[in-house]
Amino acid sequence: MSQRKIIPFYAEECQEFFELFFVDKLSQLGWGNFFIISVERTWFIFLKSRTESDLLKLLGFLNTRMNLTEDEAKQYLYLKKGYEGEVAFDLLTAALDCEMYILNDLMLEINHSKFQIDSSLIIQDTIFPCEIKNFEGNYFYKDGEFHFCGAKTPITNPLHQVKRAETLLQQYLKKNGFSFRIVPYLVFINPKFFLYQAPQNDSIIFPPQLSSFMKKLNSKPSNLNGMQRKLADKMIADHIIESPYPKLPSYEYHSLRKGSTCAICSSFHIACGERKVTCKDCGFEEEVESAVVRSVEELMLLFPDLKITTNIIHDWCGVVESRKTIRTILKKNFKAVGYGQWSIYEKM
């Protein structure tokens, strides 16, 4: 029996999902404002796990270190909320017992058209592409469009997204010689979502239906063989990674706020001891080495062309006074190019 640990998002939202779905299979280990979930599993395999996109990471870093415009902040919160919903869906699929392959966050291209699938579940001879929506609040459906109550214009119709992805996935499978059946779903994951005048559409899964939907998936007979693995490997190999930098606000090194931040609450109120750094706001403690490495990785993502030196990291971290300590950590965790004070550091 193996174990998978996930650190999802805000505890209050996680608690709702736990109470509603599969509580008996999830062991909750409370930690600060987060939950670590220990999930017992048998046959499912995450072949492509879910991680924050580089765009979401970068916008999060910039949100902490500079003032985003209203539109930039909206983009960040939109991406963050979407990611939280996808992680919530992962918690549900992690509790399934049937044999399946799970591929998350795929971006594929066919005939010069790109399409994205939040979660792809491969069970027996069927692939279930799932579009996850973390909508919250009251919406209504009218004349084939989704509207947020109180808004004048409709939102982008998620059913159109699902249909487009299904069509392009069908073309992709045919081109690559696969004959899997496609059964798409639009999953509304947030318990606080409500849709008035909802259409009768079996491909839509509303929050109260999530438990029965998971039981339905769990009951499907499945025996994984080489063909399912071949499809999964092909989709992973064809996954497209897009550069996030053209979508970012403009920023420069000297304009960003310097200093180590808390790994949990992103506070700059950090006290550095000999071996640990402590957040003065939430109390989270982290090894100095871990905090420095995290700061280096943040800087490398923000400035991929910047030469990483001991002095640069000393300036960026702020709270670690000893350059010797920083140099030791850099030598241990990164590849040194050059010698002495002129050394620069790169990823291993």
PyMOL commands that set and color helices and strands:
alter all, ss='L'
color gray80, all
select helices_A, chain A and resi 11-20+23-25+54-65+70-93+158-175+207-218+226-237+245-247+253-255+288-302+310-317+323-333+340-342
alter helices_A, ss='H'
color red, helices_A
select strands_A, chain A and resi 2-6+26-31+34-41+45-48+101-110+113-123+126-133+137-142+145-148+181-182+185-188+193-196+204-205+270-272+276-279+285-287+335-337+344-346
alter strands_A, ss='S'
color yellow, strands_A
deselect
rebuild
show_as cartoon
